[in-house]
Amino acid sequence: MAIPEGMEKIKVIGVVGGGQMGSGIAQLAAVAGYDVWLHDSDPAALGRAVQVISTSIRRLVSKGQLSQLVGADSIKRLKCTPNLEELGDSDVIIEAIVESEGIKKKLFSQLDKIAKASAILASNTSSISITRLASATSRPMQVIGMHFMNPPPIMKLIEIVRGADTSDEVFAKIKALAERFGKTVICSQDYPGFIVNRILMPMINEAFFALYRGVATKEDIDTGMKLGTNHPMGPLELADFIGLDVCLSILKVLHEGLGDSKYSPCPLLVQYVDAGRSGKKRGIGVYTYQKKFAAKPSSLL
C-alpha cells in the first residue's frame, strides 16, 4: 500500500488520553506551535488536564522559560473534546491510553476509520508491538511508536519505534516532530520493551524482589541506588511515579514476548497492584503519599 501522495505538513495534532502522559504531550504540541485536539471519554479528565496544562504553562512563563505571548498562544491552541471524531482532521494522532494491547488495537481501528487518509497514527506505548497495533489499521505504513518519558514536558527523551511496515517518510516526519518538541531522539527496533523499559523494568523488578525477600528496607534500597549509582530516584520510588500497574503491564509484555524468567513480575508487585496500590497517582504504592496526590484515575491513563 502506497503512502497517499503529498502527505501534508503537520499542522494539527490529536492526542487521545487526558491523563498525565496525554496532557503532557498535548502541552508540548501546543507550546511547539501546533493546534491540538485533546480527547478523553471522561469530561472530568479533560477538565483536570486543562487545569494541569494551564498551570504548567503559567509556571514556565513565570520562570522566564516561555514568553507571555507564547504561553497565551499555547493555551489558545488547545481544544478538548469527549468526541473522538473531532480528531478527524488531525495530521498526527498520538494515543496515550492504558497499556493494554487489546484496548489500544481497538482504538487504532477506530482512529483508522476516523482519520484522514494522510494522517499518521502514533502510539505512546512503552512496550507493546507497533507492528501488531498497525495490523488493526489499513495504513500500517503510517503507524509508528512515539514513546515519551514521564512527565513529557520535562523529560528530554523520545523513543521512536518503527513497525515492520513503517515508511521512511513517516519516520522522518515523526523524528522531525520530536525534535521540534525540543527532545533528543533514540530509535528502537520493534522488540518488546524497546530500549528504555527492556533495561529499566528488570531493575525495578529486582528492587521489588529485594524488598520481598527482606534484603533491605525500601528506604535503603532506594538510597543505595541513588547514592551508589547516582540515580536521581531510587527504583521503588520511580516505580511509584511511573505507576505500579504500568510497571506490571510492561513486565508481562516483556515476559510473554521474550520468554525470559528474569522478566517474571515479583509477587509483591502483583500483590500491590491487586490491592489498588498503584503508586503516587493513587496516593499509595510502595510509599504512602499525601492526599493531594490521590486522584481517581482517568479511564485513559
N, C-alpha and C positions, 0 to 999 in steps of 0.2 A: 504494500500500500504506500503510495507516494504522499509526502507532505503536501498539503494544499499550496499552490503557488502563491508567492508574495506574502508569506507569513508576516503578519502585521507587527509593527513596532509595539513594544509593551507600553500601554498607557493606563490600563485598568487592571487591578489585581483583586481577585476574590480570595477570601480566607474563610475556611469552614472550621468552626470551633471557637467559642468565645472564652475558653479557659486561659490559663497563664501563657501557654505557648501561642495560641491563636491570637490573643490580644497583643502579645509582644511582636509577633510577625506583622500584624496589621499596623502597629505603631511604626515599625521600621519602614514599611512600604509607604506610609503617609509622609513620614519625615523625608524620605528619599524623593518625594515629589509625584508619587503616583496617586491616582484616585483609587479608593479602596472600598470594597463591599465586604463587611464582616457579617457572617451568618452564624447563627446558633438557633436551634429549635426552641430553646428556652429563653423567652424575653428577659427574664431576670438575669440570666448570664450575660446577655448583651448589655443590660444596664450596668452591671458590675464592670464589664470590660471597658465601656466608655469612661466610667469614673476612673479606673486604673490608668487608662491611656492618657486622659486629660491631666491627671495628677502628675504622671511621669513626664509629660511634655512640659508642663509648667515648671517642674523641678529642674529640667535641663535648661530652660530659659533663665531661671533664677541663678543658676550656676554659671551662666555665660557660655554654655556649651551649644546652645541654639539661639539664634536671634529671635526677637519677639515676632518679627514678620514671618519667619519660617515656622515658628511654633503655632501661630494663629492659623497660617495656611494649612498646616498639617491636620489640625483639628477639623477644619472645614472640609478637608478631602475625605474624611472618614464617614461612611454611611453604614448603618446597621440594619439588618433585616432577618426576620424569622422565616422568610420565604426563600428557599434555595434557588428558585427560578430567577430571582433578581441578579444572580451571578452570571446569567447567560451571556452578557456582553463583555465579560472579563477576558483579557488576553492571556492571563495566567491565573489558575486557581490552585491554591495551596491548601491541602487538608491538614488539620491539626486536631484530630479527634482521638478517641480512645485507642490504645494499642492492641487492636483485635483485627486479625486478617479478615474475618468474615464481615465485620461491620465496615471496614474500610473498602472491601471489594463491592459491597452493596452501594456504598456512597459513590465510588468511582463509576459504577454502572449508571447511576442516576446522573452524575455530572456529565458523562459521555453523551447522554441524551439532551441535556440542557445547554451545554456549552457550544459556542460557535465552532465551526469546522477547524479553524486555525488555532484554537486555544490549546495551551499546554496545561496538562494536569500534573501537579507536583504533590508528593507526599512528604510530610514531616516525620514519617515513621523512623524509629531508631533501630529497627531490627528486621522488619518484615520484607520479604522479597518484592522488589519493584516489578520484576517480570511477572509475578503472579498477580499483583494488583493491576498491571497493564492488561492482563488477559481478560479482565472484566469489561474492557472497553473495545471499541472498534478502531482505536487510534494508538496502538502500542508504541509507535514511533514518537508520539508526543507525550509520553508518560516518563517521569523522572523522579528520583528521590532528592529531596532538599532538606536535609536533617539539620535543623537549628539546635544550638545548645541552649540550655535553660539558665537564666532568662535571656530571650533573644536580643533585647536592646543592649545588653551589657556584654554578653559573651562574644568573642571575636571570630569564632569559627563557624563555618557552614560546611557540612559534609555532603558532597554531591554524589549520587549513586545512579549509574546508568543501568537500565534494564537491558535484557538481551536485544531488544529492538530499538532502543532509544537512538534517535538520529543525531548525527554530528551537529546539525543546525540547532536542534533543541538544546543539546548540551552546551553549545557556545552561548546561546541566549540566556540560559539559566546561570551559567558561570558569570556572565557579564552583569546579570541582575544581582547576584550575590555580592559582587564586588561594588556595585553601586550602593548597596546597603552598608558598605564600609567593612565588609567581612573578608577574612582570609579563607580561601577555598582549599579543601583537600578532596581528592576523588577516590572513591572506593568501587571495587567490583561488587556485583550483586551477590554477596555471600551473607549468611545470617550474622547479624550484629554489625556488619560493615567493619570499620576500623575502630572507632572510639569505644563502642559498647562491647565489642569482642574482647577488648583488653580490660576495660573498666569493670564489667559485671563480674568476672571471676574474682577480682579483688574485693568487691563489695560482698560477694557470696562467701568468700573465705573469712572476711571480718565477722560475718554472722556465725559461721562455724566456730570461730574463736570464742565468741560470746556464748554460743550454745553449749560448748564443751567446757566452759569455765576457765579458759586460758587466762582471761583478764576481764576487768570491768569494761563497760562500754566507753567510759571516760578515758581509761588508759589505752584502749585500742585506738581511739581517735587521736589522743595526744601523741602516741607513739608514731603514727603515720604523719601527723602534721609536723612534728619537730624532728622526727627521724628521717623523713624523706622530703621535707619541705613542701608538703601538700597544703593548700590553703584551707581545706576542710578534711576532717577525718572521713573514712569510708562509710561509717554508720550515720554520721551527721549528713553526709552527702546523699545517702540513700533516702533519708527522711525528706531532704529537699527535693529530690527527683520524684519521690513517691514510691513507697514500698510496693504498691500494686503494680506500678510501671516496671520497677526492677524485676518483680516476679514474672511479669509477662515477657520481658526481654529474655530472661534466663530460660523460660520454657521454649521460646523460639530457638535460642541457641542450642539447647539440649536436644530438641527434636531435629533441628536442621543439621547439626554437626555430629550428633551421636556420641559425644564425649561426656563421661561421667563427671568431669570437673565443672560442667555447667548445670548439674542437677541441683535444683534450689535447696538451700538449707531448710530443714524442717521448722526452725524458729522463724525464718522469714515467712514461710507459708502460714504458720500459726498467727503471726501478727496481722497478716492481710485478712485471714479468715475472721479475726476479731475486730476488723474495721480499723485497725491501727495502721493507716496508710501513709502517715508522715505529717509533715508540717501543715499541709493543706487541710488536714482534719484536726489539727491540734494535738495529735498524739501519734507516735510511731515508736522508734527506739527510745526517743526522748519525749517528754511532755512539754508542750508549748503553751504560752499564754493564750487566753480565749480569743484575743484579737486575731490569731492566726487561724482559728477554726472557722470553717465555712462549709456550707453544704456544697458538695462537689457538683459541677455542671454535668449535664448529660453528655457533653462533648468536652473532653479534657484537653 
